[in-house]
Amino acid sequence: MGRFHSMRVTYIYHSCYLIEFGSFSVIFDFYKDALREDDTAWVNHYLLGREEDLYVLCTHSHSDHFNPEILNWKEQKTNITYIFSHELLSSGKSAGADAVYLRKGELYRDHRIWLKAFGSTDEGGSFLLEWDNLRIFHAGDLNNWHWNQEVGKEEALTYENNFLCELELLAEQSERLDLAMFPVDPRLGADYMRGAEQLVTRIQTRYFLPMHFGEQYEKANRFSTVAERFGVICLPLTQPGQSYDLDWG
């Protein structure tokens, strides 16, 4: 009989998600806080006030993925582990003592989690996290940034091939994802869901959460019609601070 897993995932804003596993939490790419139903802040009040260990992950240095405020959290909460893409160090946005840094292909492992850095089609990288046989992927800015309505066909194909190469490396590591957080960015034009579709086509995915869509919730949620064709549950979003309790038998 398999183990029963339960976790809560909360959309904070943009590409930031908080995952609470019960005995510890993980937050990805904090940009700005969201409010809870009682008007307190999800991160600066609720999360930093919790006793459980916290992992703070950051995929790259773009200001919509890295808020330097996160480095001050350790003044309020001592049991934090910072794990960053090496690009944050090389860009000068953080210092050597601030975090554990992972280059593409490098691995972090402790008594609890397994974390591997994968590539990106922009700055930095992406992260595959495994805990107790659950596999969770946060793409950072990894996407098929084809811009095919703005650039020539050959250039668009180059961008797409770059993405497909990175996707293949991920697929070679993991044939399934229990949860994928991935860009669905309407700025790309008519084919804005192309990268997300290629992800769920190539890798069996159970739950999908969109990110990097700004305030365009309706367009982000349209991916559910694509996801359903591949047996993927696309969790709809309507506002920052929205949570889902996910269970695995």
Backbone as numpy.savetxt, mean C-alpha at the origin, in Angstrom:
# Nx Ny Nz CAx CAy CAz Cx Cy Cz
-7.32 -28.44 10.08 -8.18 -27.24 10.08 -7.30 -26.00 10.08
-7.54 -25.07 9.16 -6.73 -23.87 9.05 -6.99 -22.88 10.18
-6.06 -21.99 10.35 -6.21 -20.96 11.38 -7.23 -19.92 10.93
-7.83 -19.30 11.93 -8.77 -18.21 11.65 -8.06 -16.88 11.86
-8.12 -16.02 10.87 -7.46 -14.73 10.94 -8.50 -13.61 10.89
-8.23 -12.56 11.61 -9.08 -11.38 11.55 -8.20 -10.15 11.63
-8.51 -9.16 10.80 -7.76 -7.91 10.88 -8.68 -6.77 10.44
-8.32 -5.59 10.86 -9.06 -4.40 10.46 -8.16 -3.54 9.59
-8.68 -3.15 8.44 -7.94 -2.26 7.55 -8.72 -0.96 7.42
-8.01 0.15 7.57 -8.63 1.48 7.53 -7.96 2.33 6.48
-8.80 2.91 5.61 -8.31 3.88 4.63 -8.12 5.22 5.32
-6.88 5.67 5.40 -6.61 6.95 6.05 -6.76 8.09 5.04
-5.95 8.06 3.99 -6.12 9.05 2.91 -5.10 8.76 1.82
-5.49 8.93 0.58 -4.63 8.88 -0.60 -4.05 7.48 -0.80
-2.84 7.22 -0.33 -2.26 5.88 -0.42 -1.96 5.31 0.95
-2.49 5.93 1.97 -2.22 5.51 3.34 -3.30 4.57 3.86
-2.86 3.39 4.27 -3.74 2.43 4.91 -3.14 1.99 6.24
-4.02 1.77 7.19 -3.66 1.24 8.50 -4.24 -0.16 8.62
-3.41 -1.12 8.99 -3.88 -2.48 9.22 -3.61 -2.86 10.67
-4.66 -3.25 11.35 -4.55 -3.68 12.75 -4.74 -5.19 12.82
-3.70 -5.88 13.29 -3.72 -7.33 13.37 -4.08 -7.83 14.77
-4.38 -6.93 15.66 -4.69 -7.33 17.03 -3.51 -7.10 17.94
-2.45 -7.89 17.76 -1.28 -7.76 18.63 -0.30 -6.71 18.13
-0.49 -6.22 16.91 0.36 -5.16 16.35 -0.37 -4.51 15.18
0.17 -3.37 14.73 -0.42 -2.64 13.61 0.66 -2.25 12.62
0.22 -2.02 11.38 1.12 -1.57 10.30 0.45 -0.41 9.59
1.20 0.68 9.37 0.67 1.80 8.60 1.59 2.07 7.42
1.00 2.27 6.26 1.73 2.48 5.01 1.56 3.91 4.53
2.64 4.56 4.14 2.64 5.80 3.36 1.73 6.89 3.93
1.96 7.25 5.20 1.15 8.29 5.82 1.38 9.64 5.15
0.28 10.31 4.82 0.31 11.62 4.17 -0.38 12.64 5.06
-1.65 12.42 5.34 -2.35 13.26 6.31 -3.43 12.45 7.01
-3.80 12.90 8.18 -4.65 12.13 9.07 -6.11 12.17 8.64
-6.87 11.24 9.17 -8.32 11.20 8.97 -8.99 11.21 10.34
-10.25 11.60 10.34 -10.99 11.68 11.59 -11.83 10.44 11.82
-11.94 10.06 13.09 -12.83 8.99 13.49 -14.24 9.55 13.71
-15.16 8.67 14.00 -16.55 9.10 14.18 -16.72 10.08 15.33
-15.83 9.99 16.34 -15.92 10.90 17.48 -15.07 12.17 17.27
-14.64 12.40 16.03 -13.86 13.58 15.64 -12.44 13.60 16.19
-11.98 12.47 16.74 -10.56 12.37 17.09 -9.80 11.84 15.88
-8.50 12.08 15.86 -7.68 11.69 14.71 -7.36 10.20 14.76
-7.45 9.57 13.61 -7.18 8.13 13.53 -5.76 7.81 13.98
-4.79 8.56 13.46 -3.39 8.23 13.74 -2.90 8.94 14.99
-2.96 10.27 14.99 -2.32 11.05 16.05 -3.01 10.90 17.41
-4.24 10.45 17.42 -4.91 10.22 18.70 -5.07 8.72 18.96
-5.80 8.05 18.08 -6.12 6.64 18.32 -4.90 5.73 18.21
-4.24 5.73 17.05 -3.16 4.77 16.80 -1.97 4.98 17.74
-1.54 6.21 17.88 -0.37 6.47 18.71 -0.67 6.30 20.20
-1.94 6.19 20.54 -2.32 5.95 21.93 -2.46 4.47 22.27
-2.34 3.62 21.27 -2.49 2.18 21.51 -1.19 1.57 22.05
-1.33 0.52 22.85 -0.16 -0.12 23.46 0.57 -1.03 22.48
-0.14 -1.56 21.49 0.44 -2.56 20.60 1.61 -1.99 19.79
2.52 -2.87 19.41 3.64 -2.48 18.56 3.14 -1.95 17.23
3.91 -1.02 16.67 3.52 -0.38 15.41 4.69 -0.42 14.44
4.39 -0.84 13.20 5.35 -0.76 12.09 4.92 0.40 11.19
5.86 1.29 10.91 5.59 2.43 10.03 6.39 2.23 8.76
5.68 2.02 7.65 6.31 1.72 6.37 6.14 2.89 5.41
7.17 3.13 4.62 7.09 4.20 3.61 7.79 3.74 2.34
7.08 3.84 1.22 7.59 3.30 -0.05 8.51 4.27 -0.79
8.32 5.58 -0.60 9.19 6.55 -1.29 8.95 7.96 -0.75
9.76 8.89 -1.24 9.87 10.21 -0.62 8.89 11.26 -1.13
8.07 10.94 -2.12 7.11 11.94 -2.60 6.26 12.43 -1.43
5.96 13.72 -1.42 5.29 14.31 -0.27 3.89 13.75 -0.03
3.28 13.14 -1.03 1.96 12.54 -0.83 2.06 11.09 -0.32
3.28 10.64 -0.05 3.50 9.31 0.52 4.35 9.37 1.79
5.13 10.43 1.95 6.00 10.57 3.11 5.78 11.92 3.77
5.28 11.88 4.98 5.13 13.07 5.79 6.18 12.98 6.91
7.15 13.91 6.95 8.21 13.80 7.95 7.70 13.80 9.39
6.45 14.17 9.57 5.83 14.12 10.90 5.94 12.72 11.51
5.99 11.69 10.67 6.00 10.33 11.20 7.25 10.06 12.06
8.33 10.78 11.77 9.56 10.56 12.54 9.44 11.10 13.96
8.47 11.98 14.19 8.22 12.51 15.54 7.33 11.59 16.37
6.69 10.62 15.72 5.79 9.74 16.46 6.51 8.99 17.57
7.81 8.71 17.36 8.55 7.94 18.37 8.70 8.69 19.68
8.47 10.02 19.65 8.49 10.79 20.90 7.26 10.51 21.75
6.19 10.10 21.09 4.94 9.81 21.77 4.76 8.31 22.02
5.36 7.51 21.14 5.19 6.06 21.22 6.54 5.40 20.98
7.02 4.63 21.95 8.38 4.11 21.86 8.48 2.81 21.05
7.42 2.01 21.02 7.51 0.70 20.37 7.10 0.77 18.89
7.86 1.57 18.13 7.65 1.73 16.69 8.86 1.19 15.95
8.61 0.44 14.89 9.65 0.01 13.96 9.41 0.71 12.63
10.38 1.52 12.18 10.28 2.21 10.91 11.00 1.40 9.83
10.30 1.14 8.74 10.90 0.42 7.61 10.60 1.22 6.34
11.66 1.72 5.72 11.52 2.62 4.57 12.21 2.04 3.34
11.72 2.47 2.19 12.48 2.25 0.95 13.81 2.99 1.06
14.87 2.40 0.51 16.19 3.03 0.57 16.19 4.39 -0.12
15.25 4.62 -1.00 15.18 5.90 -1.72 14.97 7.07 -0.76
14.34 6.85 0.37 14.18 7.93 1.35 15.52 8.37 1.92
16.42 7.41 2.06 17.76 7.73 2.56 18.58 8.42 1.47
18.56 7.87 0.27 19.37 8.43 -0.81 18.87 9.80 -1.26
17.59 10.08 -1.07 17.04 11.39 -1.42 17.28 12.44 -0.34
17.76 11.99 0.82 18.03 12.92 1.91 16.82 13.28 2.74
15.68 12.59 2.51 14.46 12.92 3.26 14.48 12.34 4.68
15.32 11.34 4.89 15.48 10.79 6.23 16.94 10.39 6.41
17.32 10.14 7.66 18.71 9.84 7.99 18.88 8.36 8.31
20.14 7.93 8.34 20.42 6.52 8.52 19.84 5.92 9.78
19.82 6.68 10.86 19.35 6.15 12.14 17.82 6.14 12.25
17.14 6.73 11.28 15.69 6.87 11.39 14.93 5.57 11.18
15.47 4.65 10.36 14.69 3.50 9.93 15.59 2.36 9.49
14.96 1.22 9.27 15.56 0.13 8.51 15.26 0.43 7.04
16.27 0.35 6.17 16.08 0.70 4.76 16.22 -0.54 3.88
15.29 -0.66 2.94 15.29 -1.81 2.04 15.43 -1.35 0.59
16.41 -1.92 -0.09 16.50 -1.77 -1.54 15.64 -2.85 -2.19
15.34 -2.67 -3.46 14.57 -3.67 -4.21 15.20 -5.04 -4.05
14.39 -6.02 -3.67 14.85 -7.38 -3.50 15.31 -7.71 -2.09
15.47 -6.69 -1.23 15.93 -6.94 0.13 14.77 -7.30 1.05
15.12 -7.97 2.14 14.14 -8.57 3.02 14.33 -8.10 4.46
13.21 -7.84 5.13 13.21 -7.59 6.57 12.42 -8.72 7.22
12.96 -9.25 8.31 12.24 -10.31 9.01 12.50 -10.17 10.51
11.45 -10.31 11.29 11.62 -10.38 12.74 10.78 -11.53 13.27
10.50 -11.53 14.57 9.76 -12.64 15.18 8.31 -12.69 14.72
7.89 -11.67 13.99 6.47 -11.55 13.68 6.18 -11.48 12.18
6.83 -10.57 11.48 6.51 -10.33 10.07 7.69 -10.64 9.16
7.35 -10.84 7.91 8.30 -11.00 6.79 7.94 -9.90 5.79
8.92 -9.13 5.35 8.63 -8.01 4.46 9.70 -7.95 3.38
9.28 -7.92 2.12 10.21 -7.84 1.01 9.90 -6.62 0.16
10.96 -5.93 -0.25 10.81 -4.74 -1.10 10.83 -5.16 -2.57
9.85 -4.68 -3.30 9.80 -4.87 -4.75 9.97 -3.51 -5.43
9.95 -3.52 -6.74 10.25 -2.31 -7.49 9.07 -1.38 -7.65
9.32 -0.31 -8.40 8.30 0.68 -8.70 8.50 1.17 -10.12
7.48 1.78 -10.67 7.61 2.45 -11.96 7.68 3.96 -11.75
7.96 4.35 -10.52 8.20 5.73 -10.16 9.34 5.69 -9.14
9.32 6.54 -8.14 10.38 6.52 -7.13 10.18 5.37 -6.15
11.29 5.00 -5.50 11.21 4.06 -4.39 10.81 2.66 -4.78
9.92 2.07 -3.99 9.56 0.69 -4.22 8.15 0.38 -3.77
7.91 -0.91 -3.57 6.62 -1.42 -3.10 6.94 -2.52 -2.08
5.94 -2.93 -1.29 6.20 -3.87 -0.21 5.23 -5.04 -0.24
5.79 -6.24 -0.08 5.00 -7.44 0.15 5.22 -7.87 1.59
4.15 -7.88 2.36 4.22 -8.23 3.78 3.55 -9.57 3.99
4.19 -10.42 4.77 3.58 -11.70 5.12 3.55 -11.85 6.63
2.40 -12.25 7.12 2.23 -12.55 8.54 1.35 -13.78 8.66
1.87 -14.81 9.26 1.10 -16.03 9.52 0.39 -16.53 8.26
1.14 -16.51 7.16 0.69 -17.01 5.86 -0.30 -16.09 5.14
-0.59 -14.92 5.70 -1.36 -13.91 4.97 -0.39 -13.03 4.19
-0.71 -12.75 2.94 0.16 -11.95 2.08 -0.54 -10.65 1.69
0.12 -9.55 1.99 -0.47 -8.22 1.81 0.51 -7.38 1.00
0.00 -6.75 -0.05 0.86 -5.98 -0.94 0.43 -4.52 -0.97
1.40 -3.63 -0.75 1.18 -2.19 -0.92 2.08 -1.73 -2.06
1.46 -1.17 -3.08 2.17 -0.89 -4.33 3.00 0.39 -4.31
2.79 1.27 -3.32 3.44 2.57 -3.42 3.01 3.25 -4.71
3.95 3.68 -5.52 3.61 4.26 -6.83 3.88 3.29 -7.98
3.93 1.99 -7.68 4.03 0.99 -8.74 2.69 0.92 -9.46
2.71 1.21 -10.76 1.48 1.18 -11.55 1.87 1.23 -13.02
0.92 0.93 -13.86 1.10 1.11 -15.30 0.79 2.58 -15.62
1.81 3.41 -15.44 1.65 4.85 -15.72 1.85 5.08 -17.23
0.93 4.60 -18.02 1.10 4.61 -19.47 0.89 5.99 -20.09
0.02 6.79 -19.51 -0.30 8.12 -20.04 -0.58 8.07 -21.55
-1.30 7.03 -21.98 -1.43 6.78 -23.42 -2.29 7.79 -24.17
-2.96 8.67 -23.43 -3.70 9.74 -24.11 -2.87 11.03 -24.19
-1.66 10.98 -23.62 -0.82 12.18 -23.59 0.51 12.00 -24.30
0.96 10.75 -24.45 2.26 10.50 -25.07 2.08 9.60 -26.29
3.15 9.44 -27.07 3.09 8.59 -28.25 2.95 7.13 -27.89
2.54 6.33 -28.86 2.28 4.91 -28.64 3.53 4.18 -28.15
4.67 4.49 -28.76 5.91 3.81 -28.39 6.31 4.12 -26.94
6.16 5.39 -26.56 6.49 5.78 -25.19 5.55 5.13 -24.20
4.26 5.08 -24.54 3.28 4.45 -23.66 3.59 2.97 -23.48
4.01 2.30 -24.56 4.35 0.89 -24.47 5.58 0.65 -23.62
6.52 1.57 -23.66 7.71 1.47 -22.81 7.32 1.54 -21.34
6.44 2.49 -21.01 5.97 2.61 -19.63 5.25 1.33 -19.20
4.41 0.80 -20.09 3.67 -0.40 -19.76 4.60 -1.60 -19.56
5.58 -1.74 -20.42 6.51 -2.86 -20.29 7.31 -2.78 -19.00
7.68 -1.57 -18.60 8.37 -1.40 -17.32 7.51 -1.94 -16.17
6.23 -1.62 -16.22 5.32 -2.10 -15.18 5.19 -3.62 -15.22
5.00 -4.18 -16.42 4.81 -5.62 -16.53 6.02 -6.40 -16.04
7.21 -5.85 -16.23 8.42 -6.49 -15.72 8.41 -6.53 -14.19
8.02 -5.42 -13.56 7.94 -5.38 -12.10 6.84 -6.32 -11.59
5.73 -6.36 -12.30 4.62 -7.23 -11.92 5.05 -8.70 -11.97
5.84 -9.05 -12.98 6.28 -10.43 -13.12 7.18 -10.84 -11.96
8.03 -9.93 -11.52 8.89 -10.23 -10.37 8.05 -10.51 -9.12
6.99 -9.74 -8.94 6.10 -9.97 -7.81 5.39 -11.31 -7.95
4.92 -11.60 -9.15 4.19 -12.86 -9.39 5.09 -14.06 -9.16
6.37 -13.94 -9.49 7.31 -15.04 -9.26 7.50 -15.32 -7.77
7.36 -14.29 -6.96 7.50 -14.43 -5.51 6.22 -14.97 -4.88
5.08 -14.52 -5.37 3.81 -14.86 -4.74 2.73 -15.06 -5.80
2.16 -16.26 -5.82 1.10 -16.56 -6.80 -0.26 -16.07 -6.33
-0.31 -15.56 -5.09 -1.58 -15.06 -4.55 -1.32 -13.87 -3.64
-2.33 -13.03 -3.51 -2.33 -11.93 -2.56 -3.64 -11.97 -1.80
-3.58 -11.92 -0.49 -4.81 -11.87 0.29 -5.40 -10.46 0.29
-4.53 -9.46 0.20 -4.98 -8.06 0.14 -3.98 -7.27 -0.70
-4.50 -6.54 -1.68 -3.65 -5.66 -2.49 -4.17 -4.23 -2.37
-3.26 -3.31 -2.08 -3.55 -1.87 -2.09 -2.78 -1.31 -3.28
-3.52 -0.72 -4.24 -2.92 -0.46 -5.54 -3.55 0.80 -6.16
-2.74 1.60 -6.91 -3.28 2.84 -7.50 -4.38 2.59 -8.54
-5.43 3.37 -8.44 -6.48 3.46 -9.46 -6.68 4.95 -9.68
-5.84 5.52 -10.55 -5.71 6.98 -10.65 -6.37 7.51 -11.92
-7.50 8.21 -11.78 -8.23 8.68 -12.95 -7.46 9.67 -13.83
-6.38 10.23 -13.34 -5.60 11.17 -14.15 -5.01 10.50 -15.39
-4.95 9.17 -15.38 -4.39 8.44 -16.51 -5.31 8.43 -17.73
-6.54 8.88 -17.57 -7.46 8.93 -18.71 -8.33 7.69 -18.78
-8.78 7.37 -19.97 -9.78 6.31 -20.17 -9.32 4.96 -19.64
-8.02 4.67 -19.74 -7.50 3.37 -19.31 -6.89 3.44 -17.91
-7.50 4.21 -17.03 -6.88 4.44 -15.71 -6.85 3.20 -14.83
-7.68 2.19 -15.15 -7.71 0.97 -14.33 -6.83 -0.14 -14.91
-6.10 0.15 -15.96 -5.35 -0.87 -16.69 -4.34 -1.60 -15.80
-3.55 -0.86 -15.05 -2.55 -1.50 -14.19 -3.18 -2.40 -13.14
-4.25 -1.93 -12.52 -4.94 -2.73 -11.50 -5.51 -4.01 -12.12
-6.05 -3.89 -13.32 -6.57 -5.08 -14.00 -5.45 -6.07 -14.32
-4.32 -5.55 -14.75 -3.18 -6.43 -15.04 -2.69 -7.14 -13.78
-2.75 -6.45 -12.65 -2.36 -7.07 -11.38 -3.25 -8.26 -11.06
-4.57 -8.05 -11.06 -5.48 -9.12 -10.64 -5.61 -10.21 -11.71
-5.25 -9.88 -12.95 -5.21 -10.91 -13.99 -4.03 -11.85 -13.76
-2.90 -11.27 -13.37 -1.66 -12.04 -13.23 -1.55 -12.76 -11.89
-2.06 -12.15 -10.82 -1.90 -12.71 -9.48 -3.28 -12.87 -8.83
-3.57 -14.06 -8.37 -4.84 -14.31 -7.69 -4.93 -13.43 -6.44
-5.95 -12.59 -6.41 -6.08 -11.61 -5.33 -7.45 -11.78 -4.67
-7.45 -11.77 -3.35 -8.72 -11.95 -2.64 -9.43 -10.60 -2.43
-8.76 -9.67 -1.75 -9.34 -8.34 -1.51 -8.48 -7.28 -2.19
-9.14 -6.29 -2.76 -8.45 -5.19 -3.44 -8.94 -3.88 -2.84
-7.99 -2.98 -2.55 -8.32 -1.63 -2.08 -7.64 -0.61 -2.99
-8.40 0.33 -3.55 -7.81 1.33 -4.44 -7.09 2.42 -3.65
-6.16 3.08 -4.31 -5.50 4.23 -3.71 -5.02 5.18 -4.79
-4.54 6.35 -4.35 -3.97 7.35 -5.27 -5.03 7.92 -6.21
-6.26 8.05 -5.74 -7.35 8.53 -6.59 -7.88 9.91 -6.17
-7.22 10.55 -5.20 -7.67 11.87 -4.77 -9.04 11.81 -4.15
-9.93 12.65 -4.64 -11.30 12.68 -4.11 -12.28 11.95 -5.03
-11.77 11.26 -6.02 -12.65 10.66 -7.04 -13.04 9.23 -6.64
-13.82 9.16 -5.58 -14.22 7.87 -5.03 -15.03 7.05 -6.03
-15.94 7.70 -6.73 -16.79 6.97 -7.67 -15.96 6.27 -8.74
-14.97 6.98 -9.27 -14.13 6.37 -10.30 -13.27 5.25 -9.73
-12.76 5.44 -8.52 -11.97 4.38 -7.89 -12.81 3.13 -7.68
-14.06 3.32 -7.27 -14.93 2.18 -6.97 -15.39 1.45 -8.24
-15.25 2.08 -9.39 -15.64 1.41 -10.63 -14.80 0.17 -10.91
-13.66 0.10 -10.27 -12.83 -1.08 -10.49 -13.52 -2.36 -10.02
-14.53 -2.24 -9.19 -15.23 -3.43 -8.69 -15.81 -4.25 -9.82
-16.26 -3.60 -10.91 -16.84 -4.34 -12.04 -15.78 -5.18 -12.74
-14.54 -4.68 -12.77 -13.43 -5.45 -13.33 -13.04 -6.56 -12.36
-12.92 -6.21 -11.10 -12.47 -7.17 -10.08 -13.37 -8.39 -10.02
-14.66 -8.18 -10.12 -15.61 -9.28 -10.01 -15.36 -10.36 -11.06
-14.91 -9.96 -12.24 -14.65 -10.92 -13.32 -13.52 -11.87 -12.96
-12.68 -11.46 -12.03 -11.54 -12.29 -11.64 -11.70 -12.85 -10.23
-12.92 -12.78 -9.70 -13.18 -13.31 -8.38 -12.57 -12.52 -7.25
-12.30 -11.24 -7.51 -11.67 -10.36 -6.52 -12.74 -9.51 -5.85
-12.63 -9.34 -4.55 -13.54 -8.46 -3.82 -12.89 -7.09 -3.72
-13.44 -6.12 -4.46 -12.95 -4.74 -4.41 -13.78 -4.01 -3.35
-13.12 -3.58 -2.29 -13.82 -2.95 -1.18 -14.08 -1.49 -1.49
-15.34 -1.06 -1.55 -15.65 0.31 -1.93 -15.31 1.31 -0.84
-14.88 2.49 -1.26 -14.53 3.56 -0.34 -15.41 4.78 -0.61
-15.78 5.46 0.46 -16.60 6.67 0.34 -16.01 7.86 1.06
-15.04 7.62 1.97 -14.49 8.73 2.76 -13.24 8.28 3.48
-12.37 9.23 3.87 -11.22 8.88 4.71 -11.68 8.33 6.06
-10.88 7.47 6.63 -11.20 6.91 7.94 -12.15 5.73 7.90
-12.42 5.21 6.72 -13.36 4.09 6.58 -12.65 2.77 6.85
-13.28 1.90 7.64 -12.65 0.64 8.04 -13.42 -0.57 7.54
-12.65 -1.65 7.34 -13.24 -2.95 7.04 -12.62 -3.98 7.98
-13.46 -4.86 8.53 -12.98 -6.01 9.27 -12.98 -7.19 8.32
-11.79 -7.74 8.08 -11.63 -8.83 7.14 -11.29 -10.11 7.89
-11.95 -11.19 7.50 -11.74 -12.47 8.16 -11.31 -13.52 7.15
-10.39 -14.37 7.59 -9.98 -15.53 6.80 -10.12 -16.76 7.65
-10.79 -17.78 7.13 -10.93 -19.04 7.86 -9.70 -19.90 7.69
